[in-house]
Amino acid sequence: MYNINVIMRESVLPAGRQKERGTVHMSEKDYILAMYDIRGKQDYIYKSSKIKEIVGGSYIIRDCFDDCLFPAAEKVSEKGIFSYRRNSQQDEPEEFTPENFESRLEKGYVGEVVYDGGGNFFVLYRDAEVYREVNRRFYRELLDKTYSLRVLTTCIGEINFDNYPQDRDRLYAEHHRREQRESMINPVNTLPVVQTDYRTSLPLAELQHIGNRDEKVSYESKKKYVKYEEMSRERANREIQIQLEGSDKLDNLITKKGEESLLAVIYIDGNSMGAQVERCLNGVDKSYSACVKALRQFSEEIQTHYIDKRIADVDALLEKRANGRRRFVVYAGDEVTFICNARNAYDVAREYLTRLAEESPQGAPRTSCAGIAVFHSHAPFREAYRIAEECCESGKKLMKAEGITNASLIDFHYCQGAFGTSLEEIRKEEETEKSSRPWFIKYYDGSGQAAGREGLIKEKYISDDIVQKMKDMLNKSGRSNIKNLALSARKSAADFKSELERICAHQLEKHLDFTLGGLLDDEMQRKLIYDMVIVYDLWFDEEKKRTAEKEDA
């Protein structure tokens, strides 16, 4: 049995007919534009806390259409679906035009990938019958090779090659209606006499060698391990090297076992990608040929600037640092997740966001939000990832609340227990929900120009420039004073203010100014200093950083 998430409706797949216009174009034939949407990606990837299984799951999603859809289409017709990314024939033009599409159909292809990027996968099929047959086979392949990955498919007919935006909007509207009716049923249920995975409730059906012994795992988990092992055998591939060769064991990333086993998971996600897609089509002719060309170029730029170059920047920075290893878990489109030593996390995230902004086109800022979860190496990675994702989301929520279109922000959390609880609930319990975070790394005004970094953002939010200035003040204050500041900040505003005055009075020669030239009022100082002291030893203690680098050298 298998669950096909495809619903055909006659109103969506009409019979071909000649429209009442002068010239009959190929758009008036019975072509079908289909959209494939992989659902529940995060749930599928992060069902486990085991890194190999997580990475395997991420690669299953990445290769879902290569491994399932294209083979399914080749069973319908030997040529299958033409893809500009998979084109191995030098004499076959990659550009999408109505003429090229019809030529491909004449050669035996049943359809063509119009666009693959930004989470969208669009295929133009020859007709509704082919679309149905390919999808019947596709979902069988999907069940066999992924077990429970859900892909929602939507399609429209009456294609107009002269107006791609109009067809895309019709497809999105129909897809939204499909989402409301989507089935959430798992492929199988279990019986009381069947052993099940305690995390997923899926039946244990396979043996997998984990560590030094064989363990029973679900069919889904086995598929992920198999995919990971398949990728590991392809280390000659540069992309596989990037992801798998950083470190196979998380314990290799820590500072010193038994003394400091802190790691950080960094989750980075691009902002306003829908707006960027719309922007790339501004001024472009509405025809399929022009729009598809612009979208494909945009997809390549996203891969280059959000992934390829940023990974190079991260590695270049880590090469100069103690414990400079890292382990990429997921990276695709505008999303990156990786693990590194906790001491390097803030600088790495800041480097990523800064370099991304520096390479932005004039008037079209590239921005992302980053979430950092600091955790112990043996804590559940799945939970640390969830916290990092929620930290990233807090930056996006602030942007939405303030009507900010373009900005890069960082939020972080030091995980000291309370796993299984949302970040919001944890901060309420710790009485830290009113903090100085998230911090702005880059901020653009309404004209798209980078705003100055001298003061507060919108007169009330902390920028990285302010964080760096406060770091200098804290480094001048002495470690014992810093600890007292944290304690007094938790007690009350009056205790905190009194402690600041005491420190400044005893160190007049150091010219300490925690207002940073009058920028911060008493409450802002209290929030910022408390947030920084939480991770002071990891990120802001310059003396400790120099000592660590000497020991590593």
Secondary structure, 3 states (H helix, E strand, C coil): CCCCCECCCCCCCCCCCCCCCCCCCHHHCCCEEEEEEEECHHHHHCCCCCHHHHHHHHHHHHCHHHHHHHHHHHHHCCCCEECCCCCCCCCCCCCCCHHHHHHHHHCCCCEEEEEEECCEEEEEECCHHHHHHHHHHHHHHHHHHHCCCEEEEEEECCCCCCCHHHHHHHHHHHHHHHHHCCCCCCCCCCCCCCCECCCCCCEEEEEEEECCEEEEEEHHHHHHHHHHHHHHCCCCCHHHHHHHCCCCCHHHHCCECCCECEEEEEEEEECCHHHHHHHHHCCCCCCHHHHHHHHHHHHHHHHHHHHHHHHHHHHHHHCCCCCCCEEEEEEECCEEEEEEEHHHHHHHHHHHHHHHHHCCCCCCCCCEEEEEEEEECCCCHHHHHHHHHHHHHHHHHHHHHHCCCCEEEEEEEECCCCCCCCHHHHHHHHCCCCCCCCEEEEEECCCCCECCCCCCECCCECEHHHHHHHHHHHHHHCHHHHHHHHHHHHHCHHHHHHHHHHHHHHCHHHCCCCCCCCCCCHHHHHHHHHHHHHCHHHHHCHHHHHHHHHHHC
